[in-house]
């Protein structure tokens, strides 16, 4: 019986899905929908200049949607497909996780401050980018 190779990242940091970014036209209307009609709670609110970014999720679960106004992303220097949700992973140690990914041959950006959140991003083989934030 052939053994499956051990994943490269099995040696280092463990990533967990932290939240999924939804790019929305009106963050407040969407916040009210998820809270008032679906039963989620507001977990975090961040001001980004004239814009508000809100995280919503179920009270008893760590997972959340982050509602990011499309207008905030109009310059979109990373060329993200804003019609597709973005997934953000959470880790205990950003630098160690980035080093582990680089050691596994994964393309990753530098760690930096993005709207008050320390994070970096990595790409899959088809050019989709995933965020990694410190928990």
C-alpha positions in Angstrom: 0.0 0.0 0.0 1.4 3.4 -1.0 1.6 6.0 1.7 0.4 9.5 1.0 3.2 12.1 1.3 3.0 14.2 4.4 1.9 17.8 3.7 4.7 20.3 3.9 2.8 22.5 6.4 2.2 19.6 8.8 5.6 20.6 10.4 4.7 24.2 11.2 1.9 26.6 12.1 -1.7 25.4 12.0 -4.0 27.7 9.9 -7.7 28.0 10.7 -10.4 29.6 8.6 -10.9 33.0 10.3 -13.4 34.7 8.2 -14.6 35.1 4.6 -14.7 38.6 3.0 -17.8 39.5 1.1 -17.4 42.6 -1.1 -20.7 44.5 -0.8 -22.3 47.6 -2.1 -23.7 48.7 1.2 -22.1 47.2 4.3 -24.8 48.5 6.7 -27.7 47.1 4.7 -25.8 43.8 4.5 -25.0 43.9 8.3 -28.7 44.4 9.1 -29.6 41.5 6.8 -27.2 39.1 8.5 -28.0 40.3 12.0 -31.8 41.0 11.9 -32.9 38.4 9.4 -30.4 35.6 9.7 -29.7 35.8 13.4 -25.9 36.6 13.4 -24.3 39.1 15.7 -21.9 41.9 15.0 -18.5 40.7 16.1 -16.2 43.6 15.1 -16.4 47.0 13.5 -13.4 48.7 11.9 -13.2 52.2 10.5 -11.1 52.5 7.3 -11.1 56.1 6.4 -14.7 57.1 5.4 -15.7 53.4 5.3 -16.8 50.9 7.9 -15.9 47.2 7.7 -18.1 45.0 9.8 -17.7 41.3 10.8 -20.8 39.3 11.5 -21.2 35.7 12.6 -23.2 33.4 14.8 -22.5 34.1 18.5 -21.5 30.5 19.3 -19.1 30.1 16.3 -15.7 31.6 15.7 -16.4 31.9 11.9 -17.5 35.3 10.5 -18.2 37.2 7.3 -16.3 40.4 6.9 -18.5 42.9 4.9 -16.1 45.2 2.9 -17.6 48.1 0.9 -16.8 47.7 -2.8 -16.1 51.5 -2.9 -13.2 50.9 -0.5 -11.7 48.5 -3.0 -12.2 50.6 -6.2 -8.4 51.0 -6.7 -7.9 47.2 -6.0 -4.1 47.2 -6.5 -3.9 43.4 -6.1 -6.4 42.8 -8.9 -8.7 40.8 -6.7 -11.9 39.3 -8.3 -14.3 41.3 -6.1 -17.2 39.1 -7.3 -15.7 36.2 -5.4 -15.5 36.0 -1.6 -12.0 36.2 -0.1 -11.0 33.7 2.6 -8.8 34.8 5.5 -6.9 32.2 7.6 -6.0 32.9 11.2 -2.7 31.8 12.8 -0.8 32.3 16.1 2.4 33.4 14.5 2.4 35.3 11.2 6.2 35.3 10.6 6.6 31.6 11.3 3.6 30.6 9.1 4.9 32.8 6.3 8.4 31.2 6.6 6.8 27.7 6.6 4.8 28.5 3.4 7.9 30.0 1.7 9.8 26.8 2.6 7.1 24.8 1.0 7.5 26.7 -2.3 4.4 28.9 -1.8 4.4 32.5 -3.2 3.6 34.8 -0.3 3.6 38.6 0.2 5.4 40.4 3.0 3.8 40.8 6.4 2.3 44.2 6.7 -0.4 46.4 8.2 -3.6 46.2 6.1 -6.3 48.5 7.5 -5.1 48.1 11.1 -4.6 44.3 10.8 -1.2 42.6 10.6 -1.4 40.1 7.7 0.1 38.7 4.6 -1.3 36.8 1.6 -0.3 33.7 -0.3 -1.3 32.5 -3.8 -2.5 29.1 -5.1 -1.3 27.7 -8.4 -4.1 29.5 -10.3 -3.3 32.9 -8.9 -6.0 33.2 -6.2 -4.8 35.0 -3.1 -5.7 34.1 0.5 -5.1 36.3 3.5 -3.4 35.2 6.7 -4.0 37.2 9.9 -2.7 37.0 13.4 -5.3 35.6 15.9 
